[in-house]
């Protein structure tokens, strides 16, 4: 029964994606944002989940702001989804994004020295903008991804994000082996870390305990890699981005380093509340 439900869900999403891809790029991104905001989100119960997360960490947030986020967060998610399926058109826009922030010099210095880099990011703005832009600038950048629970959707999703750039490493034994080889060769690795991680550490995020993976910091320490947070902030027109490279995280211990990553993301989310994926169950079982 679960497989049937997954198959139907995949067909529905593929239909929405196909509809959006038939439109010119600008209209496509705006249309998919509207569809996820007004069709997918209510059906999937996203507003309830967004409200629950906000009530947990920001109980004093005004109702007007909560209502805004219940619409704006799914809209950003819809835009991100169709951008990842837009291949060359998305890559061209990502390549034009300005790159700012104090960590960019550290990234370029690491490349000059042949030192590996781990770029830590999150479900904010569009997380693949940075990957596309840095590949275009000649960085040997790979990415670790988590297989989606829906196998039908996962298959074509992975194909789509692979068109942005490779190598791609699936979370698991084989992917980890390939990933370590990539890091040892002095490559750049992108990892999303803002999900609930079984076996992770109870760190702080928006003032509440959030189970957080320490893998990025552990890899940085083990292979003497620079650990640098990077995020792509969607601009006012809803189509363009600014890539912000935050300060390199100094090597210390895995928990201290990962908490610093959480702090940097929290600050950026606080300034751009609608661009983080408040739909995730980030604080579950804490």
C-alpha positions in Angstrom: 0.0 0.0 0.0 2.9 2.3 0.8 4.4 1.7 -2.6 1.1 2.6 -4.3 0.9 5.8 -2.4 4.5 6.7 -3.3 3.8 5.9 -6.9 0.7 8.1 -7.0 2.6 10.9 -5.2 5.4 10.7 -7.7 3.0 10.9 -10.7 1.3 14.0 -9.2 4.7 15.7 -8.6 6.0 14.7 -12.1 2.8 16.2 -13.6 3.4 19.5 -11.8 7.0 19.5 -12.8 6.2 18.7 -16.4 3.6 21.5 -16.5 6.1 24.0 -15.1 8.9 22.9 -17.4 6.7 23.7 -20.4 6.9 27.4 -19.5 9.7 29.9 -20.0 12.1 30.0 -17.1 10.8 33.0 -15.2 7.2 32.0 -15.5 8.2 28.4 -14.6 9.8 29.3 -11.3 7.0 31.6 -10.3 4.3 29.1 -11.3 5.9 26.3 -9.4 6.2 28.5 -6.3 2.5 29.3 -6.5 1.5 25.7 -7.1 3.4 24.4 -4.1 2.2 27.3 -1.9 -1.5 27.0 -2.9 -2.0 23.3 -3.9 0.7 21.0 -2.6 1.2 22.7 0.8 -2.4 22.5 2.0 -2.8 18.9 0.8 0.5 17.8 2.4 -0.2 19.6 5.7 2.8 21.9 5.5 1.2 24.9 7.3 0.5 22.7 10.3 4.2 21.6 10.4 5.5 25.1 9.9 3.3 26.4 12.7 4.4 23.6 15.0 8.1 24.4 14.4 7.6 28.1 14.9 5.6 27.6 18.1 8.4 25.4 19.4 11.3 27.9 18.9 9.6 31.3 18.4 6.4 31.2 20.5 6.1 35.0 20.5 6.1 35.4 16.8 3.1 37.5 15.7 0.2 35.7 13.9 0.6 37.9 10.8 4.2 36.7 10.4 3.2 33.1 11.0 0.6 33.3 8.2 3.1 34.9 5.9 5.7 32.1 6.5 3.0 29.4 6.0 2.7 30.7 2.4 6.2 32.0 1.7 8.1 28.9 2.9 6.3 26.5 0.5 6.6 29.0 -2.3 10.4 29.0 -1.9 10.4 25.2 -1.7 8.4 25.1 -5.0 10.8 27.5 -6.7 13.8 25.5 -5.5 12.3 22.2 -6.8 11.7 23.4 -10.3 15.1 25.2 -10.4 16.8 21.9 -9.7 15.0 20.4 -12.7 15.8 23.3 -15.0 19.3 22.2 -16.0 21.3 24.6 -18.1 18.9 27.6 -17.5 19.3 27.2 -13.7 23.1 26.7 -13.9 23.5 29.9 -16.0 21.6 31.9 -13.5 23.5 30.4 -10.6 26.8 31.2 -12.3 25.9 34.9 -12.4 25.2 35.0 -8.6 27.7 37.3 -6.8 29.8 35.6 -4.2 30.4 37.6 -1.0 31.5 36.9 2.6 34.7 36.5 4.5 35.0 32.8 3.9 35.5 33.1 0.1 39.1 34.1 0.5 39.7 31.0 2.6 38.1 28.8 0.0 40.3 30.2 -2.7 43.4 29.9 -0.5 42.6 26.2 0.2 42.4 25.6 -3.6 45.7 27.3 -4.2 47.3 25.1 -1.5 45.6 21.9 -2.7 43.8 21.6 0.7 40.4 19.8 0.8 37.4 21.9 1.7 34.1 20.9 3.2 31.3 23.4 2.4 28.5 23.0 4.9 25.1 24.3 3.9 21.4 23.8 4.6 17.9 23.8 3.2 17.9 27.5 2.7 17.3 29.7 -0.4 18.4 27.2 -3.0 21.2 25.0 -1.7 22.5 23.9 -5.1 23.2 27.5 -6.4 26.6 27.5 -4.6 27.5 24.1 -6.1 26.7 25.2 -9.6 28.5 28.5 -9.2 31.7 27.0 -7.7 31.9 24.3 -10.3 31.7 27.0 -13.0 34.7 28.7 -11.3 36.7 25.5 -11.6 36.3 24.0 -8.2 36.4 20.2 -8.1 33.2 20.0 -6.1 31.2 17.0 -5.2 28.1 16.6 -3.0 26.8 14.2 -0.5 23.1 13.5 -0.7 20.5 11.5 1.2 18.3 9.1 -0.7 14.6 10.2 -0.6 12.1 7.9 1.0 10.0 7.8 -2.2 12.1 5.6 -4.6 10.1 6.7 -7.7 10.7 10.4 -7.1 14.3 9.8 -5.9 15.4 8.3 -9.3 14.6 11.2 -11.5 15.5 13.8 -8.8 19.0 12.4 -8.6 19.3 12.5 -12.3 18.3 16.1 -12.3 20.7 17.3 -9.6 23.5 15.4 -11.3 23.1 17.6 -14.4 24.1 20.5 -12.2 27.4 18.8 -11.6 29.2 15.6 -10.5 30.4 13.7 -8.6 27.4 12.9 -6.4 27.9 10.7 -3.3 24.8 8.8 -1.9 24.8 8.6 1.9 25.8 5.0 2.7 28.9 2.8 2.8 29.7 3.0 -0.9 29.0 6.8 -1.1 31.1 7.4 2.0 34.1 5.5 0.4 33.8 7.6 -2.7 33.5 10.8 -0.7 36.6 10.1 1.4 38.6 9.4 -1.8 37.4 12.8 -3.2 38.4 14.6 0.0 41.8 13.0 0.1 42.4 14.1 -3.4 42.0 17.8 -2.3 38.4 18.1 -3.6 35.6 20.3 -2.4 32.6 18.6 -0.8 29.2 20.1 -0.1 27.0 18.7 2.6 23.6 19.7 4.0 23.5 19.4 7.8 20.3 21.0 8.9 18.3 17.8 9.3 17.4 15.7 12.3 20.3 13.2 12.4 19.9 9.9 14.3 23.0 9.3 16.3 24.0 13.0 16.2 24.7 15.4 19.1 22.2 17.4 21.0 23.2 20.9 19.9 21.4 24.2 20.0 19.4 25.6 17.1 17.1 28.6 17.8 17.4 28.1 21.5 16.2 24.4 21.5 18.1 21.1 21.4 18.4 19.8 17.8 20.0 16.5 17.0 22.7 17.4 14.6 25.2 15.3 12.6 28.9 15.9 13.5 30.1 14.3 10.3 31.2 17.5 8.6 33.4 18.6 11.5 34.7 15.1 12.0 35.8 14.8 8.4 37.4 18.3 8.5 39.4 17.3 11.5 40.4 13.9 10.2 41.5 15.1 6.7 42.7 18.7 7.7 40.0 20.1 5.5 38.7 23.7 5.7 35.2 23.8 7.1 33.3 26.7 5.5 29.6 27.4 5.7 28.0 28.7 2.4 24.4 29.6 1.6 22.6 31.1 -1.4 20.1 33.9 -0.5 17.2 34.3 -2.9 16.8 37.9 -3.9 13.7 40.1 -4.0 12.8 39.2 -7.5 12.5 35.5 -6.5 14.8 34.4 -9.3 18.4 35.6 -8.5 20.7 34.8 -5.7 23.6 36.1 -3.6 26.1 33.4 -2.4 27.3 34.2 1.1 30.4 32.4 2.3 30.7 32.7 6.0 33.9 32.6 8.0 35.9 29.4 8.0 35.2 27.4 11.2 38.4 27.1 13.2 39.5 23.5 14.0 38.8 22.6 17.7 36.4 19.7 18.4 33.5 18.3 16.4 30.7 19.6 18.7 32.1 23.1 19.0 32.7 23.4 15.3 29.2 22.1 14.5 27.6 24.4 17.0 29.4 27.3 15.2 27.8 26.2 11.9 24.3 26.1 13.6 24.9 29.6 15.0 25.8 31.0 11.6 22.8 29.4 9.9 20.5 30.6 12.7 21.6 34.1 12.2 21.0 33.9 8.4 17.6 32.3 8.9 16.6 35.0 11.4 17.3 37.6 8.6 15.5 35.6 5.9 12.9 33.6 7.7 10.9 32.6 4.6 13.9 31.0 3.0 14.6 28.2 5.4 12.6 24.9 5.1 10.5 25.2 8.2 8.6 22.1 7.0 11.3 19.7 8.2 10.8 18.1 11.6 14.1 19.6 12.8 13.5 19.3 16.5 11.7 15.9 16.8 12.4 13.6 19.7 14.3 16.3 21.6 
